[in-house]
Amino acid sequence: MPIVTVNIKEGRTLEQKRAMVAKMTDIICETMEVKPPQVRIIINEMKNENFAIAGTLICDDPSRQIKKS
């Protein structure tokens, strides 16, 4: 049973996450030769205050924040 963990920054829509897990499941089934019910995907969403690039928190750098739809 494949278990995949995906770490993303907050701000993605529910529709985007649904599309991602559907496509990931297809690829995992194809490459790992398993059935969809065997695939587990865990999405961890990080707040911008808990993620940094080059020593700067994302919440302190508006140019790196995801625009909400």
PyMOL Python script that loads the backbone (N, CA, C, O; Angstrom):
from pymol import cmd

cmd.read_pdbstr("""\
ATOM      1  N   MET A   1       0.848  -1.177   0.000  1.00  0.00           N
ATOM      2  CA  MET A   1       0.000   0.000   0.000  1.00  0.00           C
ATOM      3  C   MET A   1       0.895   1.243   0.000  1.00  0.00           C
ATOM      4  O   MET A   1       1.551   1.531   1.001  1.00  0.00           O
ATOM      5  N   PRO A   2       0.926   1.984  -1.124  1.00  0.00           N
ATOM      6  CA  PRO A   2       1.704   3.220  -1.157  1.00  0.00           C
ATOM      7  C   PRO A   2       1.056   4.303  -0.289  1.00  0.00           C
ATOM      8  O   PRO A   2      -0.156   4.516  -0.326  1.00  0.00           O
ATOM      9  N   ILE A   3       1.891   4.969   0.480  1.00  0.00           N
ATOM     10  CA  ILE A   3       1.451   6.109   1.280  1.00  0.00           C
ATOM     11  C   ILE A   3       2.337   7.282   0.883  1.00  0.00           C
ATOM     12  O   ILE A   3       3.557   7.233   1.036  1.00  0.00           O
ATOM     13  N   VAL A   4       1.710   8.333   0.373  1.00  0.00           N
ATOM     14  CA  VAL A   4       2.448   9.496  -0.118  1.00  0.00           C
ATOM     15  C   VAL A   4       2.099  10.702   0.741  1.00  0.00           C
ATOM     16  O   VAL A   4       0.928  10.949   1.028  1.00  0.00           O
ATOM     17  N   THR A   5       3.111  11.447   1.147  1.00  0.00           N
ATOM     18  CA  THR A   5       2.896  12.678   1.898  1.00  0.00           C
ATOM     19  C   THR A   5       3.282  13.853   1.007  1.00  0.00           C
ATOM     20  O   THR A   5       4.365  13.880   0.423  1.00  0.00           O
ATOM     21  N   VAL A   6       2.375  14.821   0.914  1.00  0.00           N
ATOM     22  CA  VAL A   6       2.608  16.016   0.104  1.00  0.00           C
ATOM     23  C   VAL A   6       2.583  17.220   1.031  1.00  0.00           C
ATOM     24  O   VAL A   6       1.599  17.449   1.733  1.00  0.00           O
ATOM     25  N   ASN A   7       3.654  17.981   1.034  1.00  0.00           N
ATOM     26  CA  ASN A   7       3.727  19.206   1.824  1.00  0.00           C
ATOM     27  C   ASN A   7       3.517  20.391   0.885  1.00  0.00           C
ATOM     28  O   ASN A   7       4.247  20.565  -0.091  1.00  0.00           O
ATOM     29  N   ILE A   8       2.501  21.206   1.200  1.00  0.00           N
ATOM     30  CA  ILE A   8       2.232  22.381   0.382  1.00  0.00           C
ATOM     31  C   ILE A   8       1.992  23.579   1.298  1.00  0.00           C
ATOM     32  O   ILE A   8       1.641  23.432   2.469  1.00  0.00           O
ATOM     33  N   LYS A   9       2.190  24.764   0.732  1.00  0.00           N
ATOM     34  CA  LYS A   9       1.850  25.979   1.467  1.00  0.00           C
ATOM     35  C   LYS A   9       0.346  26.162   1.427  1.00  0.00           C
ATOM     36  O   LYS A   9      -0.308  25.720   0.482  1.00  0.00           O
ATOM     37  N   GLU A  10      -0.203  26.801   2.431  1.00  0.00           N
ATOM     38  CA  GLU A  10      -1.635  27.079   2.450  1.00  0.00           C
ATOM     39  C   GLU A  10      -1.999  27.967   1.270  1.00  0.00           C
ATOM     40  O   GLU A  10      -1.159  28.695   0.740  1.00  0.00           O
ATOM     41  N   GLY A  11      -3.251  27.896   0.870  1.00  0.00           N
ATOM     42  CA  GLY A  11      -3.723  28.786  -0.184  1.00  0.00           C
ATOM     43  C   GLY A  11      -4.286  28.081  -1.400  1.00  0.00           C
ATOM     44  O   GLY A  11      -4.907  28.723  -2.247  1.00  0.00           O
ATOM     45  N   ARG A  12      -4.088  26.786  -1.510  1.00  0.00           N
ATOM     46  CA  ARG A  12      -4.653  26.049  -2.641  1.00  0.00           C
ATOM     47  C   ARG A  12      -6.129  25.795  -2.383  1.00  0.00           C
ATOM     48  O   ARG A  12      -6.555  25.652  -1.237  1.00  0.00           O
ATOM     49  N   THR A  13      -6.899  25.740  -3.449  1.00  0.00           N
ATOM     50  CA  THR A  13      -8.331  25.512  -3.304  1.00  0.00           C
ATOM     51  C   THR A  13      -8.608  24.019  -3.144  1.00  0.00           C
ATOM     52  O   THR A  13      -7.764  23.177  -3.449  1.00  0.00           O
ATOM     53  N   LEU A  14      -9.798  23.716  -2.665  1.00  0.00           N
ATOM     54  CA  LEU A  14     -10.230  22.332  -2.540  1.00  0.00           C
ATOM     55  C   LEU A  14     -10.240  21.662  -3.918  1.00  0.00           C
ATOM     56  O   LEU A  14      -9.880  20.491  -4.040  1.00  0.00           O
ATOM     57  N   GLU A  15     -10.646  22.389  -4.941  1.00  0.00           N
ATOM     58  CA  GLU A  15     -10.669  21.841  -6.297  1.00  0.00           C
ATOM     59  C   GLU A  15      -9.266  21.485  -6.770  1.00  0.00           C
ATOM     60  O   GLU A  15      -9.080  20.461  -7.426  1.00  0.00           O
ATOM     61  N   GLN A  16      -8.277  22.314  -6.447  1.00  0.00           N
ATOM     62  CA  GLN A  16      -6.891  22.023  -6.825  1.00  0.00           C
ATOM     63  C   GLN A  16      -6.388  20.769  -6.121  1.00  0.00           C
ATOM     64  O   GLN A  16      -5.709  19.938  -6.724  1.00  0.00           O
ATOM     65  N   LYS A  17      -6.725  20.641  -4.850  1.00  0.00           N
ATOM     66  CA  LYS A  17      -6.283  19.463  -4.098  1.00  0.00           C
ATOM     67  C   LYS A  17      -6.968  18.196  -4.614  1.00  0.00           C
ATOM     68  O   LYS A  17      -6.341  17.140  -4.695  1.00  0.00           O
ATOM     69  N   ARG A  18      -8.247  18.300  -4.959  1.00  0.00           N
ATOM     70  CA  ARG A  18      -8.955  17.142  -5.533  1.00  0.00           C
ATOM     71  C   ARG A  18      -8.296  16.695  -6.835  1.00  0.00           C
ATOM     72  O   ARG A  18      -8.082  15.502  -7.055  1.00  0.00           O
ATOM     73  N   ALA A  19      -7.977  17.661  -7.696  1.00  0.00           N
ATOM     74  CA  ALA A  19      -7.336  17.338  -8.972  1.00  0.00           C
ATOM     75  C   ALA A  19      -5.962  16.703  -8.754  1.00  0.00           C
ATOM     76  O   ALA A  19      -5.598  15.746  -9.437  1.00  0.00           O
ATOM     77  N   MET A  20      -5.209  17.239  -7.805  1.00  0.00           N
ATOM     78  CA  MET A  20      -3.877  16.708  -7.527  1.00  0.00           C
ATOM     79  C   MET A  20      -3.945  15.259  -7.065  1.00  0.00           C
ATOM     80  O   MET A  20      -3.216  14.412  -7.582  1.00  0.00           O
ATOM     81  N   VAL A  21      -4.814  14.961  -6.094  1.00  0.00           N
ATOM     82  CA  VAL A  21      -4.847  13.594  -5.567  1.00  0.00           C
ATOM     83  C   VAL A  21      -5.385  12.610  -6.605  1.00  0.00           C
ATOM     84  O   VAL A  21      -4.976  11.449  -6.622  1.00  0.00           O
ATOM     85  N   ALA A  22      -6.294  13.058  -7.469  1.00  0.00           N
ATOM     86  CA  ALA A  22      -6.798  12.174  -8.520  1.00  0.00           C
ATOM     87  C   ALA A  22      -5.681  11.797  -9.492  1.00  0.00           C
ATOM     88  O   ALA A  22      -5.512  10.626  -9.830  1.00  0.00           O
ATOM     89  N   LYS A  23      -4.926  12.794  -9.935  1.00  0.00           N
ATOM     90  CA  LYS A  23      -3.837  12.521 -10.881  1.00  0.00           C
ATOM     91  C   LYS A  23      -2.705  11.744 -10.223  1.00  0.00           C
ATOM     92  O   LYS A  23      -2.129  10.846 -10.836  1.00  0.00           O
ATOM     93  N   MET A  24      -2.383  12.083  -8.981  1.00  0.00           N
ATOM     94  CA  MET A  24      -1.335  11.345  -8.277  1.00  0.00           C
ATOM     95  C   MET A  24      -1.722   9.883  -8.113  1.00  0.00           C
ATOM     96  O   MET A  24      -0.890   8.991  -8.279  1.00  0.00           O
ATOM     97  N   THR A  25      -2.990   9.641  -7.787  1.00  0.00           N
ATOM     98  CA  THR A  25      -3.461   8.266  -7.628  1.00  0.00           C
ATOM     99  C   THR A  25      -3.312   7.493  -8.932  1.00  0.00           C
ATOM    100  O   THR A  25      -2.861   6.348  -8.926  1.00  0.00           O
ATOM    101  N   ASP A  26      -3.689   8.112 -10.051  1.00  0.00           N
ATOM    102  CA  ASP A  26      -3.542   7.457 -11.358  1.00  0.00           C
ATOM    103  C   ASP A  26      -2.094   7.062 -11.620  1.00  0.00           C
ATOM    104  O   ASP A  26      -1.819   5.934 -12.027  1.00  0.00           O
ATOM    105  N   ILE A  27      -1.179   7.981 -11.388  1.00  0.00           N
ATOM    106  CA  ILE A  27       0.243   7.723 -11.644  1.00  0.00           C
ATOM    107  C   ILE A  27       0.786   6.645 -10.709  1.00  0.00           C
ATOM    108  O   ILE A  27       1.527   5.760 -11.137  1.00  0.00           O
ATOM    109  N   ILE A  28       0.415   6.723  -9.437  1.00  0.00           N
ATOM    110  CA  ILE A  28       0.886   5.726  -8.474  1.00  0.00           C
ATOM    111  C   ILE A  28       0.379   4.340  -8.853  1.00  0.00           C
ATOM    112  O   ILE A  28       1.129   3.366  -8.797  1.00  0.00           O
ATOM    113  N   CYS A  29      -0.887   4.251  -9.238  1.00  0.00           N
ATOM    114  CA  CYS A  29      -1.444   2.955  -9.643  1.00  0.00           C
ATOM    115  C   CYS A  29      -0.708   2.405 -10.864  1.00  0.00           C
ATOM    116  O   CYS A  29      -0.390   1.218 -10.924  1.00  0.00           O
ATOM    117  N   GLU A  30      -0.445   3.268 -11.823  1.00  0.00           N
ATOM    118  CA  GLU A  30       0.246   2.854 -13.042  1.00  0.00           C
ATOM    119  C   GLU A  30       1.676   2.396 -12.762  1.00  0.00           C
ATOM    120  O   GLU A  30       2.097   1.348 -13.252  1.00  0.00           O
ATOM    121  N   THR A  31       2.409   3.160 -11.992  1.00  0.00           N
ATOM    122  CA  THR A  31       3.829   2.858 -11.792  1.00  0.00           C
ATOM    123  C   THR A  31       4.096   1.822 -10.697  1.00  0.00           C
ATOM    124  O   THR A  31       5.104   1.117 -10.747  1.00  0.00           O
ATOM    125  N   MET A  32       3.215   1.727  -9.724  1.00  0.00           N
ATOM    126  CA  MET A  32       3.422   0.798  -8.609  1.00  0.00           C
ATOM    127  C   MET A  32       2.589  -0.481  -8.750  1.00  0.00           C
ATOM    128  O   MET A  32       2.691  -1.399  -7.936  1.00  0.00           O
ATOM    129  N   GLU A  33       1.759  -0.519  -9.806  1.00  0.00           N
ATOM    130  CA  GLU A  33       0.905  -1.677 -10.087  1.00  0.00           C
ATOM    131  C   GLU A  33       0.009  -2.023  -8.896  1.00  0.00           C
ATOM    132  O   GLU A  33      -0.016  -3.160  -8.425  1.00  0.00           O
ATOM    133  N   VAL A  34      -0.726  -1.010  -8.421  1.00  0.00           N
ATOM    134  CA  VAL A  34      -1.692  -1.189  -7.334  1.00  0.00           C
ATOM    135  C   VAL A  34      -3.044  -0.645  -7.790  1.00  0.00           C
ATOM    136  O   VAL A  34      -3.138   0.047  -8.803  1.00  0.00           O
ATOM    137  N   LYS A  35      -4.066  -0.964  -7.041  1.00  0.00           N
ATOM    138  CA  LYS A  35      -5.418  -0.472  -7.310  1.00  0.00           C
ATOM    139  C   LYS A  35      -5.655   0.819  -6.515  1.00  0.00           C
ATOM    140  O   LYS A  35      -5.047   1.003  -5.460  1.00  0.00           O
ATOM    141  N   PRO A  36      -6.522   1.716  -6.998  1.00  0.00           N
ATOM    142  CA  PRO A  36      -6.780   2.981  -6.296  1.00  0.00           C
ATOM    143  C   PRO A  36      -7.110   2.849  -4.805  1.00  0.00           C
ATOM    144  O   PRO A  36      -6.644   3.673  -4.018  1.00  0.00           O
ATOM    145  N   PRO A  37      -7.900   1.843  -4.380  1.00  0.00           N
ATOM    146  CA  PRO A  37      -8.188   1.755  -2.940  1.00  0.00           C
ATOM    147  C   PRO A  37      -6.959   1.506  -2.065  1.00  0.00           C
ATOM    148  O   PRO A  37      -7.010   1.673  -0.846  1.00  0.00           O
ATOM    149  N   GLN A  38      -5.863   1.109  -2.694  1.00  0.00           N
ATOM    150  CA  GLN A  38      -4.639   0.855  -1.929  1.00  0.00           C
ATOM    151  C   GLN A  38      -3.789   2.111  -1.729  1.00  0.00           C
ATOM    152  O   GLN A  38      -2.844   2.099  -0.940  1.00  0.00           O
ATOM    153  N   VAL A  39      -4.114   3.176  -2.426  1.00  0.00           N
ATOM    154  CA  VAL A  39      -3.302   4.402  -2.397  1.00  0.00           C
ATOM    155  C   VAL A  39      -3.789   5.334  -1.290  1.00  0.00           C
ATOM    156  O   VAL A  39      -4.981   5.611  -1.161  1.00  0.00           O
ATOM    157  N   ARG A  40      -2.832   5.805  -0.498  1.00  0.00           N
ATOM    158  CA  ARG A  40      -3.120   6.781   0.561  1.00  0.00           C
ATOM    159  C   ARG A  40      -2.288   8.029   0.279  1.00  0.00           C
ATOM    160  O   ARG A  40      -1.090   7.935   0.011  1.00  0.00           O
ATOM    161  N   ILE A  41      -2.923   9.194   0.339  1.00  0.00           N
ATOM    162  CA  ILE A  41      -2.222  10.457   0.136  1.00  0.00           C
ATOM    163  C   ILE A  41      -2.551  11.371   1.310  1.00  0.00           C
ATOM    164  O   ILE A  41      -3.717  11.623   1.615  1.00  0.00           O
ATOM    165  N   ILE A  42      -1.510  11.858   1.956  1.00  0.00           N
ATOM    166  CA  ILE A  42      -1.653  12.767   3.089  1.00  0.00           C
ATOM    167  C   ILE A  42      -1.184  14.146   2.640  1.00  0.00           C
ATOM    168  O   ILE A  42      -0.064  14.299   2.154  1.00  0.00           O
ATOM    169  N   ILE A  43      -2.037  15.138   2.803  1.00  0.00           N
ATOM    170  CA  ILE A  43      -1.666  16.511   2.446  1.00  0.00           C
ATOM    171  C   ILE A  43      -1.422  17.299   3.727  1.00  0.00           C
ATOM    172  O   ILE A  43      -2.315  17.429   4.565  1.00  0.00           O
ATOM    173  N   ASN A  44      -0.223  17.818   3.871  1.00  0.00           N
ATOM    174  CA  ASN A  44       0.114  18.699   4.989  1.00  0.00           C
ATOM    175  C   ASN A  44       0.189  20.120   4.443  1.00  0.00           C
ATOM    176  O   ASN A  44       0.996  20.418   3.563  1.00  0.00           O
ATOM    177  N   GLU A  45      -0.663  20.992   4.979  1.00  0.00           N
ATOM    178  CA  GLU A  45      -0.636  22.390   4.572  1.00  0.00           C
ATOM    179  C   GLU A  45       0.096  23.215   5.613  1.00  0.00           C
ATOM    180  O   GLU A  45      -0.207  23.158   6.805  1.00  0.00           O
ATOM    181  N   MET A  46       1.065  23.982   5.138  1.00  0.00           N
ATOM    182  CA  MET A  46       1.837  24.828   6.031  1.00  0.00           C
ATOM    183  C   MET A  46       1.356  26.265   5.947  1.00  0.00           C
ATOM    184  O   MET A  46       1.142  26.799   4.859  1.00  0.00           O
ATOM    185  N   LYS A  47       1.191  26.875   7.092  1.00  0.00           N
ATOM    186  CA  LYS A  47       0.894  28.306   7.114  1.00  0.00           C
ATOM    187  C   LYS A  47       2.151  29.050   6.681  1.00  0.00           C
ATOM    188  O   LYS A  47       3.270  28.577   6.881  1.00  0.00           O
ATOM    189  N   ASN A  48       1.951  30.200   6.097  1.00  0.00           N
ATOM    190  CA  ASN A  48       3.082  31.008   5.637  1.00  0.00           C
ATOM    191  C   ASN A  48       4.026  31.398   6.774  1.00  0.00           C
ATOM    192  O   ASN A  48       5.193  31.707   6.533  1.00  0.00           O
ATOM    193  N   GLU A  49       3.533  31.385   7.999  1.00  0.00           N
ATOM    194  CA  GLU A  49       4.398  31.706   9.137  1.00  0.00           C
ATOM    195  C   GLU A  49       5.269  30.524   9.557  1.00  0.00           C
ATOM    196  O   GLU A  49       6.135  30.662  10.420  1.00  0.00           O
ATOM    197  N   ASN A  50       5.038  29.367   8.946  1.00  0.00           N
ATOM    198  CA  ASN A  50       5.802  28.165   9.293  1.00  0.00           C
ATOM    199  C   ASN A  50       6.680  27.673   8.155  1.00  0.00           C
ATOM    200  O   ASN A  50       7.106  26.518   8.160  1.00  0.00           O
ATOM    201  N   PHE A  51       6.958  28.531   7.177  1.00  0.00           N
ATOM    202  CA  PHE A  51       7.760  28.152   6.022  1.00  0.00           C
ATOM    203  C   PHE A  51       8.648  29.327   5.647  1.00  0.00           C
ATOM    204  O   PHE A  51       8.194  30.470   5.597  1.00  0.00           O
ATOM    205  N   ALA A  52       9.911  29.039   5.386  1.00  0.00           N
ATOM    206  CA  ALA A  52      10.861  30.104   5.056  1.00  0.00           C
ATOM    207  C   ALA A  52      11.688  29.731   3.839  1.00  0.00           C
ATOM    208  O   ALA A  52      11.939  28.554   3.580  1.00  0.00           O
ATOM    209  N   ILE A  53      12.102  30.733   3.105  1.00  0.00           N
ATOM    210  CA  ILE A  53      13.030  30.576   1.992  1.00  0.00           C
ATOM    211  C   ILE A  53      14.144  31.584   2.197  1.00  0.00           C
ATOM    212  O   ILE A  53      13.882  32.771   2.391  1.00  0.00           O
ATOM    213  N   ALA A  54      15.369  31.127   2.157  1.00  0.00           N
ATOM    214  CA  ALA A  54      16.549  31.982   2.272  1.00  0.00           C
ATOM    215  C   ALA A  54      16.511  32.851   3.523  1.00  0.00           C
ATOM    216  O   ALA A  54      16.898  34.019   3.484  1.00  0.00           O
ATOM    217  N   GLY A  55      16.048  32.284   4.623  1.00  0.00           N
ATOM    218  CA  GLY A  55      16.072  32.989   5.893  1.00  0.00           C
ATOM    219  C   GLY A  55      14.936  33.960   6.127  1.00  0.00           C
ATOM    220  O   GLY A  55      14.957  34.716   7.098  1.00  0.00           O
ATOM    221  N   THR A  56      13.934  33.951   5.242  1.00  0.00           N
ATOM    222  CA  THR A  56      12.806  34.859   5.394  1.00  0.00           C
ATOM    223  C   THR A  56      11.511  34.061   5.419  1.00  0.00           C
ATOM    224  O   THR A  56      11.256  33.252   4.528  1.00  0.00           O
ATOM    225  N   LEU A  57      10.692  34.293   6.447  1.00  0.00           N
ATOM    226  CA  LEU A  57       9.391  33.638   6.507  1.00  0.00           C
ATOM    227  C   LEU A  57       8.531  34.102   5.339  1.00  0.00           C
ATOM    228  O   LEU A  57       8.573  35.270   4.954  1.00  0.00           O
ATOM    229  N   ILE A  58       7.758  33.190   4.781  1.00  0.00           N
ATOM    230  CA  ILE A  58       6.899  33.538   3.657  1.00  0.00           C
ATOM    231  C   ILE A  58       5.915  34.647   4.025  1.00  0.00           C
ATOM    232  O   ILE A  58       5.599  35.500   3.195  1.00  0.00           O
ATOM    233  N   CYS A  59       5.437  34.637   5.254  1.00  0.00           N
ATOM    234  CA  CYS A  59       4.481  35.672   5.676  1.00  0.00           C
ATOM    235  C   CYS A  59       5.118  37.065   5.653  1.00  0.00           C
ATOM    236  O   CYS A  59       4.403  38.066   5.613  1.00  0.00           O
ATOM    237  N   ASP A  60       6.440  37.140   5.678  1.00  0.00           N
ATOM    238  CA  ASP A  60       7.134  38.425   5.642  1.00  0.00           C
ATOM    239  C   ASP A  60       7.554  38.835   4.230  1.00  0.00           C
ATOM    240  O   ASP A  60       8.162  39.890   4.046  1.00  0.00           O
ATOM    241  N   ASP A  61       7.234  38.010   3.238  1.00  0.00           N
ATOM    242  CA  ASP A  61       7.613  38.286   1.851  1.00  0.00           C
ATOM    243  C   ASP A  61       6.395  38.081   0.952  1.00  0.00           C
ATOM    244  O   ASP A  61       6.187  36.983   0.436  1.00  0.00           O
ATOM    245  N   PRO A  62       5.591  39.122   0.760  1.00  0.00           N
ATOM    246  CA  PRO A  62       4.356  39.006  -0.022  1.00  0.00           C
ATOM    247  C   PRO A  62       4.561  38.465  -1.434  1.00  0.00           C
ATOM    248  O   PRO A  62       3.641  37.872  -1.997  1.00  0.00           O
ATOM    249  N   SER A  63       5.722  38.651  -2.010  1.00  0.00           N
ATOM    250  CA  SER A  63       5.957  38.182  -3.380  1.00  0.00           C
ATOM    251  C   SER A  63       5.979  36.653  -3.472  1.00  0.00           C
ATOM    252  O   SER A  63       5.860  36.102  -4.566  1.00  0.00           O
ATOM    253  N   ARG A  64       6.128  35.973  -2.352  1.00  0.00           N
ATOM    254  CA  ARG A  64       6.184  34.510  -2.351  1.00  0.00           C
ATOM    255  C   ARG A  64       4.874  33.853  -1.894  1.00  0.00           C
ATOM    256  O   ARG A  64       4.783  32.626  -1.854  1.00  0.00           O
ATOM    257  N   GLN A  65       3.884  34.642  -1.558  1.00  0.00           N
ATOM    258  CA  GLN A  65       2.626  34.083  -1.081  1.00  0.00           C
ATOM    259  C   GLN A  65       1.741  33.675  -2.243  1.00  0.00           C
ATOM    260  O   GLN A  65       1.715  34.330  -3.284  1.00  0.00           O
ATOM    261  N   ILE A  66       1.015  32.582  -2.050  1.00  0.00           N
ATOM    262  CA  ILE A  66       0.092  32.095  -3.065  1.00  0.00           C
ATOM    263  C   ILE A  66      -1.159  32.967  -3.035  1.00  0.00           C
ATOM    264  O   ILE A  66      -1.717  33.249  -1.974  1.00  0.00           O
ATOM    265  N   LYS A  67      -1.578  33.379  -4.207  1.00  0.00           N
ATOM    266  CA  LYS A  67      -2.795  34.193  -4.303  1.00  0.00           C
ATOM    267  C   LYS A  67      -3.993  33.263  -4.235  1.00  0.00           C
ATOM    268  O   LYS A  67      -4.086  32.307  -5.005  1.00  0.00           O
ATOM    269  N   LYS A  68      -4.914  33.538  -3.312  1.00  0.00           N
ATOM    270  CA  LYS A  68      -6.122  32.728  -3.177  1.00  0.00           C
ATOM    271  C   LYS A  68      -7.100  33.086  -4.280  1.00  0.00           C
ATOM    272  O   LYS A  68      -7.291  34.256  -4.613  1.00  0.00           O
ATOM    273  N   SER A  69      -7.719  32.046  -4.841  1.00  0.00           N
ATOM    274  CA  SER A  69      -8.688  32.254  -5.941  1.00  0.00           C
ATOM    275  C   SER A  69     -10.031  32.672  -5.412  1.00  0.00           C
ATOM    276  O   SER A  69     -10.961  32.889  -6.189  1.00  0.00           O
TER     277      SER A  69
END
""", "prot")
cmd.dss("prot")
cmd.show_as("cartoon", "prot")
cmd.util.cbc("prot")
cmd.orient("prot")
